[in-house]
Amino acid sequence: MMKDKPVQVFLDELASKASTPGGGSAAAIMGAMGAALASMVGNFTIGKKGYEAVEREMTDLLAKIEALRAKLTDMVRADVEVFDQVMGAYGMPKDTDEQKAKRSEAVQAALKAATDVPLACARACAEVIDLCKPVAEKGNKNVISDAGVAVLAAYAALRSAALNVYINAPGIKDRQFVESRTAELEGILKGKEARMEEIYGIVKSRL
């Protein structure tokens, strides 16, 4: 599976002429990396002297962050699958009116799926960003810079996932679908740059 490949193999495939993995998979990986780094800070806080007061909260945060990391890691595969679905739909025969109709239906379904996957990725990345705040505020100071890297990775992943929503939207004929997904995405993005900068500032203040 895509997520089980060594990092070097994944990067080589990302750099190659192959269509997959691409930006969507990279966004999911960046989001998962952000979650992993936030988890690292949590793990270095739990059970450490001087952080007893936040241990229960950090344990709860860690469980949420790890669930998001698993979700984002699975999205690496999901992104490849929906891209293949899109390409397969475009490759369907279109010699007759019936074939054209079936092809058009398949393309539209595939484009919707290829919009929903990065939208779900954006949703998860936004959650990672929000969870980075208490980690940055209360995590072990010895590894607090990693909380900063975590939120930067999650924010880059969020914006990257958004691009993969936007690129598919123009080809979808169902405008109600497009408007609802675009509106949701804009809601997810709203305020996240400011939140990222806030968390980055918290991290810097604790260095």
ChimeraX attribute file (.defattr): number of C-alpha atoms within 10 A of each C-alpha:
attribute: neighborCount
match mode: 1-to-1
recipient: residues
	/A:1	7
	/A:2	17
	/A:3	14
	/A:4	9
	/A:5	10
	/A:6	9
	/A:7	10
	/A:8	9
	/A:9	11
	/A:10	18
	/A:11	13
	/A:12	12
	/A:13	15
	/A:14	17
	/A:15	13
	/A:16	12
	/A:17	8
	/A:18	10
	/A:19	14
	/A:20	20
	/A:21	22
	/A:22	17
	/A:23	19
	/A:24	28
	/A:25	29
	/A:26	20
	/A:27	31
	/A:28	33
	/A:29	23
	/A:30	24
	/A:31	35
	/A:32	31
	/A:33	21
	/A:34	30
	/A:35	32
	/A:36	22
	/A:37	25
	/A:38	34
	/A:39	26
	/A:40	20
	/A:41	26
	/A:42	30
	/A:43	17
	/A:44	16
	/A:45	24
	/A:46	21
	/A:47	14
	/A:48	11
	/A:49	9
	/A:50	11
	/A:51	16
	/A:52	13
	/A:53	11
	/A:54	16
	/A:55	19
	/A:56	13
	/A:57	15
	/A:58	23
	/A:59	17
	/A:60	11
	/A:61	19
	/A:62	23
	/A:63	13
	/A:64	16
	/A:65	26
	/A:66	17
	/A:67	14
	/A:68	22
	/A:69	26
	/A:70	13
	/A:71	17
	/A:72	26
	/A:73	22
	/A:74	19
	/A:75	26
	/A:76	26
	/A:77	19
	/A:78	20
	/A:79	28
	/A:80	18
	/A:81	17
	/A:82	19
	/A:83	20
	/A:84	16
	/A:85	19
	/A:86	19
	/A:87	15
	/A:88	14
	/A:89	20
	/A:90	16
	/A:91	11
	/A:92	15
	/A:93	12
	/A:94	14
	/A:95	8
	/A:96	9
	/A:97	9
	/A:98	11
	/A:99	13
	/A:100	14
	/A:101	12
	/A:102	16
	/A:103	19
	/A:104	16
	/A:105	12
	/A:106	18
	/A:107	22
	/A:108	19
	/A:109	16
	/A:110	23
	/A:111	24
	/A:112	23
	/A:113	20
	/A:114	26
	/A:115	27
	/A:116	18
	/A:117	22
	/A:118	30
	/A:119	24
	/A:120	19
	/A:121	33
	/A:122	30
	/A:123	20
	/A:124	25
	/A:125	32
	/A:126	25
	/A:127	18
	/A:128	28
	/A:129	27
	/A:130	16
	/A:131	18
	/A:132	32
	/A:133	22
	/A:134	18
	/A:135	28
	/A:136	29
	/A:137	16
	/A:138	19
	/A:139	28
	/A:140	23
	/A:141	17
	/A:142	12
	/A:143	19
	/A:144	26
	/A:145	18
	/A:146	22
	/A:147	33
	/A:148	26
	/A:149	18
	/A:150	31
	/A:151	31
	/A:152	22
	/A:153	24
	/A:154	33
	/A:155	27
	/A:156	18
	/A:157	30
	/A:158	31
	/A:159	17
	/A:160	22
	/A:161	28
	/A:162	25
	/A:163	18
	/A:164	22
	/A:165	26
	/A:166	17
	/A:167	12
	/A:168	17
	/A:169	20
	/A:170	12
	/A:171	14
	/A:172	17
	/A:173	12
	/A:174	12
	/A:175	12
	/A:176	10
	/A:177	14
	/A:178	20
	/A:179	12
	/A:180	11
	/A:181	19
	/A:182	18
	/A:183	12
	/A:184	14
	/A:185	21
	/A:186	12
	/A:187	12
	/A:188	19
	/A:189	17
	/A:190	12
	/A:191	10
	/A:192	17
	/A:193	16
	/A:194	10
	/A:195	18
	/A:196	24
	/A:197	15
	/A:198	13
	/A:199	25
	/A:200	21
	/A:201	13
	/A:202	18
	/A:203	23
	/A:204	13
	/A:205	10
	/A:206	15
	/A:207	10
